């Protein structure tokens, strides 16, 4: 689930996008103009912002400039105009994607999910104490402290299991070949049986309990950590 801010002066348009976003399980906030969006971003951390260009009080471009002073939140810009100048200006102020009206809500959500996958801001983030942490429901992996928790209970694993799990997390939502895993987790000079990888995956899933499904087997290729 991601925390999404929709900023548009058209209440009906916000409602349509919100309905699709909520249906997909996201937490949605709304702003009717750029000034409201800037103020919200001062007090709340969002995973992605959907921002209209033409709005009263403060336009979308100016709002993004202000938000960028304190946050690197990905932004999808909405505009009724498709001129190249507007697109260039949008990308110059730090917009991640640009959509011209009219558009379908399905298209917006596809773009939202694509950006979330690339930025990995939904679950992998840096804590205030400097630790990199992955959270999914009751599963928590602290990549900095080399600790794993399942429903609040710390799990004790072998060093190579931690290495394998954290490698997969760092490549979250990416299909990783068996060869690459063996090379980067076991070392480029690894000459052992590749069944070693299968054994470690099996042990890792056992330790993860009901969250074992986060690791997906890709037949004839390798594995993918979904999150």
N, C-alpha and C positions, 0 to 999 in steps of 0.2 A: 504494500500500500504506500502511495506517495501523497505528500501534502501539496496540493495544487492551489495557486492563486489565479483566479480569473478576473481580469480587469477590463471592463468594457462599459460604456455608458448606456448600452442597449440591454435593458433588463431581460428581455425575451431571449436574446442571444446567449446571455450568461446562463439562463435557466436551461436552455437546450444542451449546451456543453456540459453543464453541471450534471444533468441527468445521466449522460453517457459516462462521465467520469465516476460518479457515485456507483453506477451499475457495475463498473469494473473494480470497485473496492477502494477507490481513492477518497481521501479527505479533502473537501473542497471549501475554499474561502472565496469571498467575492469583494470586489471594489468597483465603484461606479465611475471613478476617474483616477488619473495618474497620481494626484496628491494623496488620495486614500491608499493607493498601492504603496507609495513610498513610506507612509506612516506605518502601515501594517508590517512592512519588511524591516522596520526598525525594531519591532518587538517580537516578530515571529520568524522562524526559519522555514522557508519553503523549499521543496524539492524541484519545482518548476513553476514558471509564471507564463500565463497566456495573456498577452497585452495588446490592446487595440491601439492604433496610431492616433486617430482623431478623437479627442475627448476634451470636455470642458475642464477649466482650471489648470490642468497640466497634461500636455500631450504625451503619447507613449514614448517617443524618443527621449524627451526630457526626463521622464520618469525612470527609464532604464539607466540613463546617465547617473541619476541620483542614487539609485539602488546599487549600481556597480561600485560606488564609493565604499560600501561596507559589505557587499555580498557578491559572490560569483554564481548566483542562482541561474540556471539555464532559462532562456526566454524564447517563447514563440511569439512573433509579432503578427498581428492581424491588421489587414488594411483593405480598404475598398479600392485602392489604387495599385496598379501593377507596374508603375514606371520604374525603370532601372535605377533612377536617382534615389527613390525611396528605399529600394532594397539595399543599395550600396550604403546609404546612411544608416540603415538598420544594422547591418553587419559591422559598420565602423563603431557603433556605440556598444557593440557586444552582444547582439541578438544571435541566437543559435539557429533559428529557422524563421522563415517568412512565408505567410500564407495569405493569398489574395481572396477577398470575398467575391462572390458567394462560395462557400465550401461546405462539405458535409462534416457532421460531427464525428463520423467514423474516421474520416481522414485526419482530423485533429488528434483523435486518440491514438491513431497509428503513429503519428509524428511524436506525440508525447511519450509513448512507450519506447519508441526508438531512441529518443534522447535520454530517457531514464536508463536504458540499457547501456548506452555508451558512457554516460557519466558515472554510473554505478552509485548514484546518490540515494537510492531507495533504502539500502541496507548497510553498505560499507561506508564508514565515515570515520573521521579523526576526532577522538574525544578531547575534552579540554585538558586532560592530563597528558596528552601526547600519545595515547594508545590508539592503535587502529583496531576497530572492533566490527565484527559481522554479527548481526542479530536477525533471527527469523523465528517468530513466535517464541517458544521456550528454549530455542537453541542459541547459544552465544559462544563465539570464538574470539578470544583476545589474541590477535596476531603478534602484538608487542610483548605481552607477558607469557606467551606460550601456555595459555590456559583455555580449556574448553568446558562449557557447562551445559548440561541437559536438564531442563526444568529445574534449574537452581542448584543441581548437584554437580560438583566438579568431577570430570572424567579423567582418569589416569591412563595415558596412552604411551606407546613406545615413541622414541624420538623421530623415527622415520614416518610414523603415522601422522605426527604433528606436521612434519615437513610436507607430506603429501596433501593433507587437508588444506593447509595454508596456501600451498601452490594452486590448488583448485579454486580456492576462494578468491585469490588475487586475479584469477582468470575467469571469474564468474560469468556465466551465460555464454562462454566461448567453448566451442568444441576443441578439445585438446587431444592430439594423437598419443598413442601409447609410446611411440618413439620419443616424442618430446618430453613426456613425463619422466621416462626412464633417464633421459639425458640430463634433465634439469634437477630432478629430485635425487637420483642415484649417482649422477655424474657422467660426464661425456665418455669416460673410459669404462663405463659399466659393461661387463661381459657376461653377466649372469642370465639366468632363464627369465623370460618376460612374464612367466607365471608368478614371479615374485610380486609383480604389480597387482595381479588379480587377488592374490592372498592378502595383501595389505588393504586393498579396497574392501574385501570381505570383512576384515577385522575392523576397519574404520566404520563401516556401516553398522556393525554390531555395537560399537561404542556409541554411535549416534542414535540408536534406538529408533523411535518413531519418526525421527527426522532423517533417516537413512535415504529416503526418497529424494533428498536434495541432490544426491549424486546419481546422475543418469548414465547408464551404459549405452554407448553408441556402437552398435555392432560393426565389426570390421574396421573401426576407427580408433576409438578410445573412450574418453569420458567427458562429461560436462557437469559443472556444479551449477545448479539452478537456484536463483534467488531473486 
